[in-house]
Amino acid sequence: MKRFTVEEKLSAIKDFETGMTVSEVCRKHNVNPNTFYKWKAKYDESGVDGLAPKVIRTVTSKEAELRKENEELKKLLGEKELAIKIYRDLLKKRIQA
């Protein structure tokens, strides 16, 4: 099964919009009419972005675990930075007093 690029899909749609019939467009671009109608619907709904292939990527359990750990570490770091700021402010007040 041939994978069409966004540019190829867009070219077919533009040919249709310039007045070619669906059968002429499909013959010229070697595409099934059902496929062309799907492209046209996606283009009408989302523009050029709708023609881009959808990438489905599953997150492994290891990746999920690493992301969770990363979020926990960011939270801890934020808490430590806040504590340091508070201590610095207290120290400045003592020095000024």
N, C-alpha and C positions, 0 to 999 in steps of 0.2 A: 504494500500500500504506500503510495507516494505521499510524502509530507510536503505540503505547500507552505511557502514562506508568506509572511504578512504582505510583502510586496506583490506576490503573485495573486493572492486573494484580492487585494485592493485593486490591482489591474483589472481583474475580471469584473469587479463591481463597477469600476469606472467605465468599462466598456458597455456594461448594461445601462448605466446612467446616460451614456451618450447616444442611446437609441438602438443598440443591438438587442435582438431578442435573446431570451434565455437560452434557447437551443443553439443560437450562433455563438454566444459567449461560451457555453459548455463545450462546443466542438472546438473552438479556437484554443481554449485553455485546457482541454482534455480533462474535464471534471464532470461528475455526475450532477444532474439538475438538483437532486435532493441536497447534495452537499453545497451547491451554490446558494440555494435558498437559505440554508443554515448560516452560511457566511453573511448573506445579506441581512438576515434578521439580527445577527450579532452586531454587525456594523451599524444598523439602524438604532440599535439599543445603546451601544457603548462606543461607537466610533471606531477608530483604528485600534484602540486598545482591546476591543472585543474580538479582534482577529488574531491576537497573539495567543500562542498555545498556553494552556493552563498547566502549570507544573504542580504536581501533587507530590508532596514529600512528607513521609511519615517521620515523626520524631521518635527516636529510639529511647528506651528506658534510661540508657546511660546519659543521653543528651538531656532528658528531662531532669534527671538527678543533678547533672552539672548546672543546669539553669537554676534549679531550686537552691543549690548551694551558693551560686553566684549572687542570687537575690538576698540570701541570708547574710552573706559577707558584706554586701553593699549596705544593708541595714545596720550591721554592727559598726562599720566604718563611719557611717553617718552619725550614729550615737556617740562614738568616740570623738569625732570632730566637734560635736556640740559640747561635750564635756570639756574639751580643751578650751573652747571659746569661753565657756563659763568661768573656768579657772583663771584664764588670762584676764578677764574682766574683773574678777575679784582681786587678783594680784595688783592690777592697776589702781584700784580703789584704795588698797592698803598702802601702796607706795605714795599716793597723792595725799593720804590722810596724815 
